[in-house]
Amino acid sequence: MRRSLSFLFLLLAAGVAPASAAPLGLAWGVVGEPASEGVTAPGTVAEHLEFLQAHGWQPIRLGDLARTADTAQAVVLTFDDPTSAALYVLPLLELYGMPAVVTVGAAQGADPAVAPALAMLARSPWIELVPRVDAAGEPVAGDAVRCGAPLAAALGEEPSLSALHAALTAQLAVLRRASAVAPTAVAWAPGTWSGAAEAVAASLGLATQLPTFDTMPPPLSGSRVARYAVPSWAGIWAIAQAAVRWDPAEHPVRFVEVDAAWMCAGGDPEARLQRILAVVRRLGLNGVRLLPGDAAGAWFPTTGAAVRGDVIGPLARSLRAAGVSWIAVDVPTTGDGGREVELGSDLARAVDLDVAVLPPTAVAGDRLGEAIRYMRPAARLAWRSGSGANPRAFGLAPLAPGLVPRRGATVAAADVRGPDREATDLAIAGWEWLGLPVELAERGLRGPLRGLAAFALPAAATTVPIAEAHGP
């Protein structure tokens, strides 16, 4: 950690800004004393603000986004708890002379106990109040892997989008009463932002989008600012990492590949999920690559192919909840461009994916990529090679203009002796994303961890091999 942080400070000291001029967004939750899980101490927030000020970052108002497009060190400060923002944050903003945004969720806006805080914030020239769309909360009943069961609900987003429209309309009314100003921006909790949801917000005059990310946020352009959810326990190192949009814990990427059909190959799917998580924890993996089916049948709700079950969405949500940083999903190849667009759209609707791995025939800027990016605007696109020594290799589009593309692959080795050597050779050649199928990982982990050393990240556990009972 010390070496990583020193490297980040060197970048900042040298004036190295993010690869994109997109403003940095930072989001703090509850601020209070004493600090605890989920509560950031006011002193810590002050340290963060001092760090930004000392390194030349310029806090801006949302109305200034268009005028600061070429400012490499513009930052949007946001706080997600109105009550603690009024008590602890507002004095800090006045002290440092920094504008900020306070986001208000539906439950907060409807709580009479929060009304005095909203009134205080609305009177401050340093604060802008905007609505926030929160996640649905705990998984609802039925949000589990379903093998072979027909989908009970009709495909489509109309009910959820109508509910979103009604909720935002109510939130806007609350904020107009509090501040006598119509908000023009909306914040999105992790996993709630999509192109369709953004269109609903825009129809209500909310033109600026503030999506939130638990991991390092991607650079977004135009009227979009990606917010990094600053952990409550984080020191200035978290701000330094966000400033260069780089978290050492997220790079390089080591992943396990899971074919959705494997989840339904016999036995309890929940037990198979636990087997995946055992591999992730033992190797310290930070990614997963999901194979959602093919032209003959899909493991997610779609009208583009026969539906074999609802696997990919619930599986991805479970892995995300378990701490997996990167979710990559392959888009099924059909040979029919229109059908692939349909499948890609439905897949992106079902999964909050980080990377969409497109068929080899897809090209940058085509309808398939655009359809996926409409549903998941922050998703990165990648393209399978489909040929050569390893047809499961892929190339990722650069994170931002001017950066080099990245390469990745699921190893082609079929026995436990080959993956480590193959992955080592690829890593030496500069490949950043490397993974292996879950069945191969289980077999390899029955022996010493060093047999899969090329996949093990520093967080990997070094005790208790995968049980023999977890055989395929």
C-alpha positions as CSV (number, residue, x, y, z in Angstrom):
1,M,0.0,0.0,0.0
2,R,2.8,2.4,0.9
3,R,4.5,1.9,-2.6
4,S,1.1,2.4,-4.3
5,L,0.3,5.5,-2.4
6,S,3.8,6.9,-3.0
7,F,3.3,6.3,-6.7
8,L,0.0,8.2,-6.7
9,F,1.6,11.2,-4.8
10,L,4.4,11.3,-7.4
11,L,1.8,11.5,-10.2
12,L,0.0,14.3,-8.4
13,A,3.2,16.2,-7.6
14,A,4.3,15.9,-11.2
15,G,1.0,17.5,-12.3
16,V,-0.3,14.3,-13.8
17,A,-4.0,14.7,-14.2
18,P,-6.5,12.0,-15.1
19,A,-6.4,10.9,-18.7
20,S,-9.7,12.7,-19.3
21,A,-10.7,16.2,-18.5
22,A,-13.9,14.9,-17.1
23,P,-14.6,16.4,-13.7
24,L,-13.9,14.2,-10.7
25,G,-17.0,13.5,-8.5
26,L,-16.7,12.6,-4.8
27,A,-19.5,11.4,-2.6
28,W,-19.5,11.1,1.2
29,G,-22.3,9.5,3.2
30,V,-23.1,10.1,6.9
31,V,-20.7,12.5,8.6
32,G,-20.6,12.4,12.4
33,E,-18.9,11.8,15.7
34,P,-17.7,9.3,16.7
35,A,-16.6,7.7,13.5
36,S,-17.8,4.2,13.0
37,E,-18.7,1.8,10.2
38,G,-20.5,3.9,7.6
39,V,-19.9,7.2,9.5
40,T,-17.1,9.5,8.4
41,A,-15.6,11.8,11.1
42,P,-15.8,15.6,10.3
43,G,-12.0,15.7,10.8
44,T,-11.5,13.2,8.1
45,V,-13.7,15.2,5.7
46,A,-11.6,18.3,6.5
47,E,-8.4,16.3,5.7
48,H,-9.9,15.4,2.3
49,L,-10.9,19.0,1.5
50,E,-7.4,20.2,2.5
51,F,-5.8,17.6,0.3
52,L,-7.9,18.7,-2.7
53,Q,-7.1,22.4,-2.0
54,A,-3.4,21.7,-1.6
55,H,-3.1,19.8,-4.9
56,G,-4.9,22.4,-7.0
57,W,-8.4,20.8,-7.3
58,Q,-11.2,23.3,-8.0
59,P,-14.6,22.5,-6.5
60,I,-17.2,23.6,-9.0
61,R,-21.0,24.1,-9.1
62,L,-23.1,21.9,-11.4
63,G,-24.0,25.0,-13.4
64,D,-20.4,25.5,-14.3
65,L,-19.9,22.0,-15.8
66,A,-20.1,23.3,-19.4
67,R,-17.6,26.1,-18.7
68,T,-15.1,23.8,-17.1
69,A,-15.0,21.1,-19.7
70,D,-11.3,21.7,-20.3
71,T,-10.3,22.0,-16.7
72,A,-8.4,18.9,-15.8
73,Q,-8.7,19.4,-12.0
74,A,-12.4,20.3,-11.6
75,V,-14.1,18.4,-8.8
76,V,-17.8,18.1,-7.8
77,L,-18.2,17.6,-4.0
78,T,-21.4,15.8,-3.0
79,F,-22.8,14.6,0.3
80,D,-25.7,12.1,0.7
81,D,-26.9,12.7,4.2
82,P,-28.7,16.1,4.6
83,T,-28.9,16.0,8.4
84,S,-25.2,15.5,9.0
85,A,-24.3,17.8,6.1
86,A,-26.1,20.6,7.7
87,L,-24.5,20.0,11.1
88,Y,-20.9,19.1,10.2
89,V,-20.2,19.7,6.5
90,L,-21.7,23.1,6.0
91,P,-19.3,24.8,8.4
92,L,-16.4,23.1,6.7
93,L,-17.5,24.3,3.2
94,E,-17.9,27.9,4.6
95,L,-14.4,27.7,6.1
96,Y,-12.8,26.5,2.9
97,G,-15.0,28.4,0.5
98,M,-16.1,25.4,-1.4
99,P,-19.5,24.8,-3.1
100,A,-21.0,21.3,-2.8
101,V,-24.1,19.3,-3.7
102,V,-26.3,17.6,-1.1
103,T,-28.3,14.7,-2.5
104,V,-31.7,13.8,-1.0
105,G,-33.2,10.4,-1.3
106,A,-37.0,9.8,-1.3
107,A,-37.1,8.6,2.3
108,Q,-35.0,11.5,3.5
109,G,-37.2,14.0,1.7
110,A,-40.3,12.5,3.2
111,D,-39.0,12.5,6.8
112,P,-40.3,15.4,8.8
113,A,-37.2,15.2,11.0
114,V,-35.0,16.0,8.0
115,A,-37.0,19.2,7.0
116,P,-35.0,21.6,9.3
117,A,-31.7,20.4,7.8
118,L,-33.1,20.9,4.3
119,A,-34.2,24.4,5.2
120,M,-30.8,25.2,6.6
121,L,-29.0,23.8,3.5
122,A,-31.3,25.6,1.1
123,R,-30.4,29.0,2.7
124,S,-26.7,28.4,2.2
125,P,-25.1,29.9,-1.0
126,W,-22.6,27.0,-0.9
127,I,-25.2,24.2,-1.3
128,E,-27.2,22.9,-4.2
129,L,-29.9,20.3,-3.3
130,V,-30.7,17.6,-5.9
131,P,-32.8,14.4,-5.7
132,R,-31.1,11.0,-5.4
133,V,-32.4,7.6,-6.7
134,D,-31.6,4.9,-4.2
135,A,-31.2,1.2,-4.7
136,A,-34.2,-0.9,-4.1
137,G,-32.6,-2.3,-0.9
138,E,-32.3,-5.9,0.1
139,P,-32.9,-8.5,-2.7
140,V,-36.6,-9.3,-3.0
141,A,-38.0,-12.8,-2.9
142,G,-37.4,-14.5,-6.2
143,D,-34.2,-12.7,-6.9
144,A,-32.3,-16.0,-7.1
145,V,-30.9,-18.1,-9.9
146,R,-33.7,-20.0,-11.7
147,C,-32.9,-23.0,-13.8
148,G,-35.3,-24.0,-16.5
149,A,-38.3,-22.1,-14.9
150,P,-40.3,-20.0,-17.3
151,L,-40.2,-16.3,-16.6
152,A,-43.4,-15.2,-14.8
153,A,-43.0,-11.5,-15.6
154,A,-43.2,-9.9,-19.0
155,L,-40.0,-8.5,-20.4
156,G,-39.8,-4.7,-20.3
157,E,-39.1,-1.7,-18.1
158,E,-42.3,0.2,-18.3
159,P,-43.5,-0.5,-14.8
160,S,-40.2,0.4,-13.2
161,L,-39.7,3.5,-15.3
162,S,-43.2,4.7,-14.5
163,A,-42.5,4.2,-10.8
164,L,-39.3,6.1,-11.2
165,H,-41.1,9.0,-12.9
166,A,-43.6,9.2,-10.1
167,A,-40.9,9.0,-7.4
168,L,-38.8,11.7,-9.0
169,T,-41.8,14.0,-9.4
170,A,-42.5,13.7,-5.7
171,Q,-38.9,14.3,-4.8
172,L,-38.8,17.4,-7.0
173,A,-41.8,18.8,-5.3
174,V,-40.2,18.4,-1.9
175,L,-37.0,20.1,-2.9
176,R,-38.8,23.0,-4.7
177,R,-40.7,23.6,-1.4
178,A,-37.5,23.6,0.6
179,S,-35.4,25.8,-1.7
180,A,-37.8,27.5,-4.1
181,V,-35.5,26.4,-6.9
182,A,-36.1,23.6,-9.4
183,P,-33.3,21.1,-9.3
184,T,-31.6,20.4,-12.6
185,A,-29.5,17.4,-11.6
186,V,-30.1,13.9,-10.2
187,A,-27.8,11.5,-8.3
188,W,-28.0,7.8,-8.8
189,A,-27.0,5.2,-6.2
190,P,-24.7,2.3,-7.4
191,G,-26.5,0.1,-9.9
192,T,-29.5,2.3,-10.4
193,W,-28.3,4.4,-13.4
194,S,-29.2,3.4,-16.9
195,G,-29.9,5.1,-20.2
196,A,-33.6,4.5,-19.9
197,A,-33.7,5.8,-16.3
198,E,-31.6,8.8,-17.4
199,A,-34.2,9.6,-20.1
200,V,-37.0,9.6,-17.5
201,A,-35.0,12.1,-15.4
202,A,-34.2,14.3,-18.4
203,S,-38.0,14.5,-19.2
204,L,-38.4,16.1,-15.8
205,G,-35.7,18.7,-16.4
206,L,-32.9,16.8,-14.6
207,A,-30.3,17.2,-17.3
208,T,-27.2,16.6,-15.2
209,Q,-26.5,13.0,-14.1
210,L,-24.5,12.0,-11.1
211,P,-24.1,8.2,-11.0
212,T,-22.3,6.7,-8.0
213,F,-19.6,4.0,-8.1
214,D,-18.2,2.0,-5.2
215,T,-15.1,1.3,-7.3
216,M,-12.9,3.9,-9.2
217,P,-15.4,5.7,-11.4
218,P,-15.0,6.0,-15.2
219,P,-14.4,9.4,-16.8
220,L,-17.8,10.5,-18.2
221,S,-18.4,13.4,-20.6
222,G,-21.0,16.0,-21.2
223,S,-23.5,16.6,-18.4
224,R,-22.5,13.4,-16.6
225,V,-20.2,13.3,-13.5
226,A,-19.2,10.0,-12.1
227,R,-19.2,10.0,-8.3
228,Y,-16.7,7.9,-6.3
229,A,-18.3,6.8,-3.0
230,V,-15.6,7.6,-0.5
231,P,-15.4,4.8,2.1
232,S,-16.1,6.1,5.7
233,W,-12.8,4.7,6.9
234,A,-10.7,6.1,4.0
235,G,-7.8,8.5,4.5
236,I,-6.4,10.9,1.9
237,W,-5.1,7.9,0.0
238,A,-8.6,7.3,-1.3
239,I,-8.8,10.9,-2.6
240,A,-5.3,10.5,-4.2
241,Q,-6.4,7.3,-6.0
242,A,-9.7,8.9,-7.1
243,A,-7.8,11.9,-8.4
244,V,-5.9,9.7,-10.9
245,R,-8.8,7.3,-11.3
246,W,-6.7,4.3,-10.2
247,D,-7.1,1.8,-7.4
248,P,-4.2,-0.7,-7.1
249,A,-6.7,-3.2,-5.7
250,E,-8.6,-3.2,-9.0
251,H,-5.5,-3.8,-11.2
252,P,-4.4,-6.1,-12.7
253,V,-7.7,-8.0,-13.1
254,R,-7.8,-11.7,-12.3
255,F,-11.1,-13.4,-12.9
256,V,-13.0,-16.7,-12.9
257,E,-15.0,-17.6,-15.9
258,V,-18.5,-19.1,-15.3
259,D,-20.7,-20.5,-17.9
260,A,-24.3,-20.0,-16.9
261,A,-25.2,-23.5,-18.0
262,W,-22.7,-24.8,-15.3
263,M,-24.9,-23.2,-12.6
264,C,-27.8,-25.4,-13.7
265,A,-25.8,-28.6,-14.4
266,G,-27.1,-30.4,-11.3
267,G,-27.7,-29.9,-7.7
268,D,-28.5,-26.7,-5.8
269,P,-27.5,-23.5,-7.8
270,E,-26.9,-21.8,-4.4
271,A,-24.3,-24.5,-3.6
272,R,-22.6,-23.7,-6.9
273,L,-22.6,-20.0,-6.1
274,Q,-20.7,-20.8,-2.9
275,R,-18.2,-22.8,-4.9
276,I,-17.6,-19.7,-7.1
277,L,-17.2,-17.6,-4.1
278,A,-14.7,-20.1,-2.5
279,V,-12.5,-19.8,-5.7
280,V,-12.8,-16.0,-5.6
281,R,-11.8,-15.8,-2.0
282,R,-9.0,-18.4,-2.1
283,L,-7.3,-16.7,-5.1
284,G,-8.2,-13.1,-4.0
285,L,-9.8,-12.6,-7.5
286,N,-11.3,-9.2,-8.3
287,G,-13.3,-10.1,-11.4
288,V,-15.7,-12.6,-13.0
289,R,-16.5,-13.4,-16.6
290,L,-20.0,-14.7,-17.3
291,L,-21.1,-16.7,-20.4
292,P,-24.8,-16.1,-20.7
293,G,-25.7,-18.6,-23.4
294,D,-25.8,-18.6,-27.2
295,A,-28.2,-18.5,-30.2
296,A,-29.8,-21.7,-29.1
297,G,-30.8,-20.4,-25.7
298,A,-30.1,-17.7,-23.2
299,W,-29.8,-17.7,-19.4
300,F,-31.4,-14.2,-19.0
301,P,-34.8,-12.7,-19.9
302,T,-34.8,-11.9,-23.6
303,T,-37.0,-12.0,-26.7
304,G,-34.0,-12.7,-28.9
305,A,-33.6,-16.4,-28.0
306,A,-35.2,-19.3,-26.1
307,V,-34.9,-18.5,-22.4
308,R,-33.4,-21.5,-20.4
309,G,-33.6,-19.8,-17.1
310,D,-32.9,-16.6,-15.2
311,V,-29.2,-17.0,-14.1
312,I,-27.0,-14.2,-15.2
313,G,-28.7,-11.2,-13.4
314,P,-29.1,-12.9,-10.0
315,L,-25.6,-14.4,-10.2
316,A,-24.0,-11.1,-11.1
317,R,-25.8,-9.3,-8.2
318,S,-24.7,-12.0,-5.8
319,L,-21.1,-11.7,-6.9
320,R,-21.2,-7.9,-6.7
321,A,-22.6,-8.1,-3.2
322,A,-19.7,-10.4,-2.3
323,G,-17.2,-7.8,-3.3
324,V,-16.3,-8.6,-6.9
325,S,-15.1,-5.4,-8.5
326,W,-15.3,-6.3,-12.2
327,I,-18.3,-8.0,-13.9
328,A,-17.6,-8.9,-17.6
329,V,-20.3,-10.6,-19.7
330,D,-20.0,-12.0,-23.2
331,V,-22.7,-11.1,-25.6
332,P,-24.0,-14.2,-27.5
333,T,-22.9,-14.6,-31.1
334,T,-25.7,-15.5,-33.5
335,G,-24.4,-14.3,-36.9
336,D,-27.4,-12.0,-37.2
337,G,-26.6,-8.4,-36.4
338,G,-30.1,-7.4,-35.5
339,R,-30.6,-10.3,-33.2
340,E,-27.3,-9.7,-31.5
341,V,-28.5,-6.1,-30.8
342,E,-31.7,-7.4,-29.3
343,L,-29.7,-9.9,-27.1
344,G,-27.2,-7.3,-26.1
345,S,-29.9,-4.8,-25.1
346,D,-31.7,-7.4,-23.0
347,L,-28.4,-8.6,-21.4
348,A,-27.4,-5.1,-20.4
349,R,-30.9,-4.6,-19.0
350,A,-30.5,-7.7,-16.9
351,V,-27.0,-7.2,-15.6
352,D,-25.2,-4.1,-14.2
353,L,-22.1,-5.1,-16.2
354,D,-18.7,-3.3,-16.2
355,V,-17.5,-4.9,-19.5
356,A,-19.5,-6.2,-22.4
357,V,-17.4,-8.6,-24.5
358,L,-18.8,-8.3,-28.0
359,P,-18.7,-10.9,-30.8
360,P,-15.7,-10.9,-33.1
361,T,-17.8,-9.4,-36.0
362,A,-18.8,-6.3,-34.0
363,V,-16.9,-3.1,-34.6
364,A,-16.4,0.1,-32.7
365,G,-19.4,2.5,-33.1
366,D,-21.8,-0.1,-34.4
367,R,-25.4,-0.6,-33.2
368,L,-24.6,-3.4,-30.8
369,G,-22.1,-1.3,-28.8
370,E,-24.4,1.7,-28.8
371,A,-27.4,-0.4,-27.6
372,I,-25.4,-1.7,-24.7
373,R,-24.0,1.7,-23.8
374,Y,-27.5,3.1,-23.9
375,M,-28.5,0.7,-21.2
376,R,-25.2,0.9,-19.2
377,P,-23.6,4.2,-20.1
378,A,-20.5,3.5,-18.0
379,A,-19.8,0.0,-19.5
380,R,-16.6,-0.6,-21.3
381,L,-16.7,-2.5,-24.6
382,A,-14.4,-5.4,-25.5
383,W,-14.2,-7.6,-28.6
384,R,-13.5,-11.4,-28.6
385,S,-10.8,-12.6,-31.0
386,G,-12.8,-15.6,-32.0
387,S,-9.8,-17.2,-33.7
388,G,-6.1,-17.7,-33.3
389,A,-4.4,-19.7,-30.5
390,N,-7.0,-18.6,-28.0
391,P,-10.5,-17.8,-29.2
392,R,-11.5,-16.7,-25.7
393,A,-9.0,-13.8,-25.8
394,F,-10.4,-10.2,-26.1
395,G,-9.3,-6.7,-26.4
396,L,-10.7,-3.8,-24.4
397,A,-11.4,-0.3,-25.6
398,P,-9.2,2.3,-24.0
399,L,-10.6,3.7,-20.7
400,A,-10.2,7.2,-22.2
401,P,-8.8,8.8,-25.4
402,G,-5.1,8.7,-25.5
403,L,-4.7,5.5,-23.5
404,V,-3.6,2.2,-24.9
405,P,-6.2,-0.6,-25.3
406,R,-6.0,-3.5,-22.8
407,R,-5.9,-7.2,-23.5
408,G,-7.4,-10.1,-21.7
409,A,-8.1,-13.8,-22.0
410,T,-9.5,-16.9,-20.3
411,V,-6.6,-19.3,-20.5
412,A,-6.9,-22.1,-23.1
413,A,-5.2,-24.7,-21.0
414,A,-7.4,-27.7,-20.3
415,D,-5.5,-29.4,-17.5
416,V,-4.2,-28.1,-14.1
417,R,-0.6,-28.0,-15.2
418,G,-1.0,-25.5,-18.0
419,P,-2.9,-22.4,-16.7
420,D,-0.2,-20.9,-14.5
421,R,2.5,-21.0,-17.2
422,E,0.1,-19.7,-19.8
423,A,-1.0,-16.8,-17.6
424,T,2.5,-16.0,-16.6
425,D,3.6,-15.7,-20.2
426,L,0.6,-13.5,-21.0
427,A,1.2,-11.3,-18.0
428,I,4.9,-10.8,-19.0
429,A,3.6,-9.8,-22.5
430,G,1.5,-7.1,-20.9
431,W,-2.0,-8.7,-20.7
432,E,-3.9,-7.2,-17.8
433,W,-7.1,-9.3,-17.7
434,L,-6.4,-13.0,-17.1
435,G,-8.8,-15.7,-15.9
436,L,-9.6,-19.4,-15.9
437,P,-12.8,-21.5,-15.9
438,V,-14.3,-22.2,-12.5
439,E,-14.0,-26.0,-12.9
440,L,-10.3,-25.7,-13.7
441,A,-9.8,-23.4,-10.8
442,E,-11.4,-25.9,-8.4
443,R,-9.2,-28.7,-9.6
444,G,-6.1,-26.5,-9.4
445,L,-6.9,-25.4,-5.8
446,R,-7.0,-29.0,-4.5
447,G,-3.2,-28.7,-4.5
448,P,-0.9,-25.9,-3.3
449,L,-1.8,-22.3,-4.1
450,R,1.5,-21.8,-5.9
451,G,0.1,-24.0,-8.7
452,L,-2.1,-21.1,-9.7
453,A,0.2,-18.3,-8.5
454,A,-0.2,-16.3,-11.7
455,F,-3.9,-15.8,-10.8
456,A,-3.6,-15.2,-7.1
457,L,-3.8,-11.5,-6.1
458,P,-2.3,-10.3,-2.8
459,A,-5.6,-10.7,-0.9
460,A,-5.5,-14.5,-1.6
461,A,-6.0,-16.8,1.3
462,T,-3.2,-19.4,1.8
463,T,-5.0,-22.0,3.9
464,V,-7.7,-24.6,3.5
465,P,-7.7,-26.0,0.0
466,I,-11.0,-26.3,-1.9
467,A,-12.7,-29.4,-0.6
468,E,-12.7,-32.6,-2.6
469,A,-16.5,-32.5,-2.3
470,H,-16.5,-29.5,-4.6
471,G,-15.5,-31.6,-7.6
472,P,-17.4,-31.1,-10.8
